[in-house]
Amino acid sequence: MDYLSSIQDNAPLKIVIISNIKEIPEILDDWRRLLLSESYKVPGIDPDHYLFELKSLGKTAEPYIICFYQNEKLSSILLARIETTTLPMRLGYLTLVKVPVKKIHIFHGGFIGQKDKMSCLFLYHALRKSLDSGKADLAIINHLHVDSIIHKTIKSNAPLFKVAFSPRKDGHWLMEVPDSIESFYMKKPRKQRYNLQREIKKLEKTYLVSAKKYINEEHILEGLKAASLVSSKSFQSALDTGLFDNDKTRLYCQLTSRIGWIRIYLLYINNEPAAYEWGLKYGDTFFLKTIGFDPKWKKESAGKVLFQKVLKDLIESERIRLIDFGFGDAEYKRHFATKRLETQSLFIFGKKPYSLFLSLTSYVLNNLWKLLIYFTQILRMEAKLKRIWKDRLGS
C-alpha cells in the first residue's frame, strides 16, 4: 500500500492507495458497508463486478483504489483501475488518432461513502499526486453528475491545463418501469402508441420473427456471437463502442452469467439476427449496456420492436422497476426515458511532459469542437449532421 498522510504520519486523517489485488480483501467488509449507504447502486462499483472486470482485462489493468480514513475508520472510497490502453483523440465522432496511454479509469458512481468537500479534496489531491509522480498519464472520470459534490469540488480547484472537461454535457437517462406493458402503451400519446404496436404487427405479419434471451453460461457465448455480428454493422462499431466478440468480452460474459447478472436479447428476422440489446440486471434495475440493429432492417424498425419485447420481458419475468439507459442523448432514450440527469466527463493530467502534451491536445480539440457545435446550432443543422455522420459510420 502507498500511504499519503494528511499532515503527519500520526494525523487522524489518512489516505491509503490500494494498487495490488492481494490487498483488496483487507477493505472488502468496509467497501460493502459503504455500498449499503448509497442511494443508487451501479454494478461497476460492486466488489464482485470490479474483480470480474480486472480478471477479464488481464495484464493490461491493475487495481487503483483511494481510501480516505478518519480516526482509523474508512469513510470514503474512490474506485478506479489503472489501464494500459490507447486514447482516441476525437473531434466529435471523428477519431483523428489513437495514442498509447496509461490511464486511471475512475468508475461512474465510484465515489462512495461520506461525501463532503473535505473528503473530495483529499481524494482529488491524492489522485493528483499519483499523476504528478508518473503513476499514470491521465485520469478519466466518465459521466460525472454535474450537481455532485465531487464535480463542483474539482471544478473549483482545477488548475489551468491540468483538468479538462468534455466539450458538452450529456444526459444520463432513466426509465421508471410501469406495472404492465399495457400501462406502458397507455402512457404514450395516442399516435405514438398506435405506431409502436403497428410496427410489431406489421413485422410479424410480413416476416418470421422471434426474440430470444440469453442468460445461462452454456448459451451466453452463442448470444454474444449473434449480437456482435449485428453490432459490427452499426455505427457504434466504428466508434469502438459496440459489442465485440473477443477474449475479454467472452470472459466477462461468462463471469457475469455465473451470478445471474447478464442478459443478452436478440431479435431474429427470418432466422437472421437483426437487432440486439444487452445489459446487467442488478437489484431491481436493468443497466442497458449497448444496443444495435442491422441497417438492412432499419425501415422495419427492428430496434424499436426488440425494445418493446425486451420491456415486456423485464416487466413480466424479471420484475424490473427501473431501466438505466446510460449516457448520451440518443433518440430512443428521449422517447422512452422518464428522467434525465446531466453529466460531464473530466480528464485530469499530471505534470510529466507526455501528460502535458495530452492536456494541450485535448484543450485544442475540445475548444474546436465547442466552436463547431456553436455554429451548427446557430444554423440549426446539428441533428441533421449527426444523423448523416452516424449513417456514414454505419455503412
Secondary structure as GFF3:
##gff-version 3
##sequence-region A 1 395
A	DSSP	beta_strand	2	5	.	.	.	ID=ss1
A	DSSP	beta_strand	13	18	.	.	.	ID=ss2
A	DSSP	three_ten_helix	21	27	.	.	.	ID=ss3
A	DSSP	alpha_helix	28	36	.	.	.	ID=ss4
A	DSSP	three_ten_helix	43	45	.	.	.	ID=ss5
A	DSSP	alpha_helix	47	57	.	.	.	ID=ss6
A	DSSP	three_ten_helix	58	60	.	.	.	ID=ss7
A	DSSP	beta_strand	61	70	.	.	.	ID=ss8
A	DSSP	beta_strand	73	91	.	.	.	ID=ss9
A	DSSP	beta_strand	94	113	.	.	.	ID=ss10
A	DSSP	alpha_helix	117	132	.	.	.	ID=ss11
A	DSSP	beta_strand	138	145	.	.	.	ID=ss12
A	DSSP	alpha_helix	149	156	.	.	.	ID=ss13
A	DSSP	beta_strand	163	165	.	.	.	ID=ss14
A	DSSP	beta_strand	170	176	.	.	.	ID=ss15
A	DSSP	alpha_helix	181	186	.	.	.	ID=ss16
A	DSSP	alpha_helix	190	206	.	.	.	ID=ss17
A	DSSP	beta_strand	209	214	.	.	.	ID=ss18
A	DSSP	alpha_helix	217	231	.	.	.	ID=ss19
A	DSSP	alpha_helix	235	238	.	.	.	ID=ss20
A	DSSP	alpha_helix	247	258	.	.	.	ID=ss21
A	DSSP	beta_strand	262	269	.	.	.	ID=ss22
A	DSSP	beta_strand	272	282	.	.	.	ID=ss23
A	DSSP	beta_strand	285	293	.	.	.	ID=ss24
A	DSSP	three_ten_helix	295	297	.	.	.	ID=ss25
A	DSSP	alpha_helix	302	316	.	.	.	ID=ss26
A	DSSP	beta_strand	322	327	.	.	.	ID=ss27
A	DSSP	alpha_helix	331	336	.	.	.	ID=ss28
A	DSSP	beta_strand	339	349	.	.	.	ID=ss29
A	DSSP	alpha_helix	353	378	.	.	.	ID=ss30
A	DSSP	alpha_helix	382	394	.	.	.	ID=ss31
###
